[in-house]
Amino acid sequence: MPATHVQAPAEQLPRHGPRVFLAGGITGVTDWQSAAVALFDAGPRPVVLLNPRRDDFDVTDPAMGAGQIAWEYAMLRAADAVLFWFADGGSVQPITLFELGATAERGVPIAVGTDPAYPRAFDVREQLRLRRPEVEVRTRLEDVVGDVWRAVGE
């Protein structure tokens, strides 16, 4: 069943399924969000994907950056569950680490994975072991999507 895809900076939030925020690197990493969308499209029921990856983002424009940060902040709070994926590419993805810490503290359902080549995978696992020990950190995006489905009630 195809997912509804809400991409930054869109502000209309449909409500015909659980809302899932796709948290993870954008700059300097592969477009893992497209792979996640395809996996959710093949899922058992409707879901609304909140995707921060934009087609037209200029990282050198402070106004665009402020708008992006505000959008992500609002959408993380509108989400019923958050999928975190720490992609390959050598980037540490500090904003995603920050969002993971904040979201883990709030107690929202999360599903987390790191590409095997992600340089701070150990840190992600250890921090979650201390704060959210029930969250298994996966190494395949497919498994993280499966965890989201379980969290929102397949």
C-alpha positions as CSV (number, residue, x, y, z in Angstrom):
1,M,0.0,0.0,0.0
2,P,1.7,3.2,-1.1
3,A,2.8,5.6,1.6
4,T,1.9,9.3,1.6
5,H,5.1,11.2,1.3
6,V,5.4,14.6,2.9
7,Q,8.7,16.2,2.0
8,A,10.2,19.4,3.5
9,P,9.1,22.2,3.5
10,A,5.5,21.0,3.0
11,E,3.2,21.8,5.9
12,Q,0.0,19.8,5.1
13,L,-0.1,16.7,7.3
14,P,-2.6,14.1,6.1
15,R,-3.9,11.9,8.8
16,H,-4.7,8.5,7.2
17,G,-2.2,6.4,8.9
18,P,0.6,6.7,11.4
19,R,3.1,9.5,10.9
20,V,6.7,8.4,10.6
21,F,9.6,10.9,10.6
22,L,12.6,9.8,8.6
23,A,15.5,11.0,10.7
24,G,19.0,10.7,9.4
25,G,21.7,12.3,7.4
26,I,21.1,14.3,4.3
27,T,24.3,16.1,3.4
28,G,27.2,14.0,2.3
29,V,25.4,10.7,2.5
30,T,23.5,8.5,0.1
31,D,19.8,9.2,-0.5
32,W,18.7,6.5,1.9
33,Q,15.3,8.2,2.3
34,S,14.2,7.0,-1.2
35,A,15.0,3.4,-0.2
36,A,13.0,3.8,3.0
37,V,10.0,5.3,1.1
38,A,10.1,2.3,-1.3
39,L,10.1,-0.1,1.7
40,F,7.2,1.6,3.3
41,D,5.3,1.6,-0.1
42,A,5.4,-2.2,0.1
43,G,4.0,-2.2,3.6
44,P,0.8,-3.6,4.9
45,R,-1.2,-0.4,5.4
46,P,-1.1,3.3,4.9
47,V,1.6,5.4,6.5
48,V,2.5,9.1,6.3
49,L,6.2,9.6,5.8
50,L,7.7,12.9,7.0
51,N,10.9,13.3,4.9
52,P,13.3,16.2,5.6
53,R,15.3,15.6,2.4
54,R,14.6,18.4,0.0
55,D,15.2,18.5,-3.8
56,D,16.2,22.2,-3.6
57,F,18.1,22.7,-0.4
58,D,21.0,25.3,-0.3
59,V,23.1,24.7,2.8
60,T,24.7,28.1,2.4
61,D,21.4,30.0,2.8
62,P,20.9,30.8,6.5
63,A,17.1,31.5,5.9
64,M,16.6,28.2,4.2
65,G,18.6,26.5,7.0
66,A,16.5,28.1,9.7
67,G,13.3,27.0,7.9
68,Q,14.6,23.5,7.6
69,I,15.5,23.3,11.3
70,A,12.0,24.6,12.3
71,W,10.3,22.1,9.9
72,E,12.2,19.2,11.3
73,Y,11.6,20.3,14.9
74,A,7.8,20.5,14.3
75,M,7.6,17.2,12.3
76,L,9.6,15.3,14.9
77,R,6.9,16.3,17.4
78,A,4.0,15.5,15.0
79,A,5.4,12.0,14.4
80,D,3.8,8.9,15.9
81,A,7.2,7.1,15.5
82,V,10.7,8.1,14.3
83,L,13.0,6.0,12.1
84,F,16.6,6.9,12.6
85,W,19.2,5.7,10.0
86,F,22.8,6.6,10.3
87,A,24.0,6.2,6.7
88,D,27.3,5.5,5.2
89,G,29.5,8.2,3.7
90,G,31.9,8.9,6.5
91,S,29.8,11.7,8.0
92,V,29.1,11.7,11.7
93,Q,25.7,13.3,11.2
94,P,25.7,15.4,14.3
95,I,22.2,16.8,13.9
96,T,20.8,13.3,13.7
97,L,22.7,12.3,16.9
98,F,21.2,15.4,18.6
99,E,17.7,14.5,17.4
100,L,18.2,10.9,18.5
101,G,19.1,12.0,22.0
102,A,16.2,14.4,22.3
103,T,13.6,11.9,20.9
104,A,14.9,9.0,23.0
105,E,14.3,11.2,26.1
106,R,10.8,12.0,25.0
107,G,9.8,8.3,25.0
108,V,8.4,8.4,21.4
109,P,8.5,5.0,19.6
110,I,11.8,4.9,17.7
111,A,13.5,2.4,15.4
112,V,17.3,2.8,14.9
113,G,19.9,1.5,12.5
114,T,23.4,2.3,11.5
115,D,25.1,1.4,8.2
116,P,27.9,-1.0,9.1
117,A,30.4,1.7,7.9
118,Y,28.9,4.4,10.1
119,P,31.8,5.7,12.2
120,R,29.9,6.3,15.4
121,A,27.8,3.1,15.5
122,F,29.3,2.1,18.9
123,D,28.2,5.4,20.4
124,V,24.7,5.0,19.1
125,R,24.4,1.5,20.5
126,E,25.9,2.4,23.9
127,Q,23.8,5.6,24.4
128,L,20.6,3.7,23.6
129,R,21.6,0.8,25.8
130,L,21.6,3.3,28.7
131,R,18.5,5.3,27.9
132,R,16.3,3.0,25.8
133,P,17.6,-0.6,26.2
134,E,14.5,-2.0,24.5
135,V,15.6,-0.5,21.2
136,E,17.7,-2.8,19.1
137,V,20.1,-1.0,16.8
138,R,20.0,-2.6,13.4
139,T,22.5,-2.7,10.5
140,R,20.0,-3.1,7.6
141,L,17.4,-0.4,6.7
142,E,14.9,-3.1,5.9
143,D,15.0,-4.3,9.6
144,V,14.6,-0.7,10.9
145,V,11.5,-0.3,8.7
146,G,10.2,-3.6,10.1
147,D,10.7,-2.3,13.6
148,V,8.7,0.8,12.7
149,W,5.8,-1.3,11.5
150,R,5.8,-3.2,14.8
151,A,5.9,0.0,16.7
152,V,2.9,1.4,14.9
153,G,0.9,-1.8,14.9
154,E,1.4,-3.6,11.6
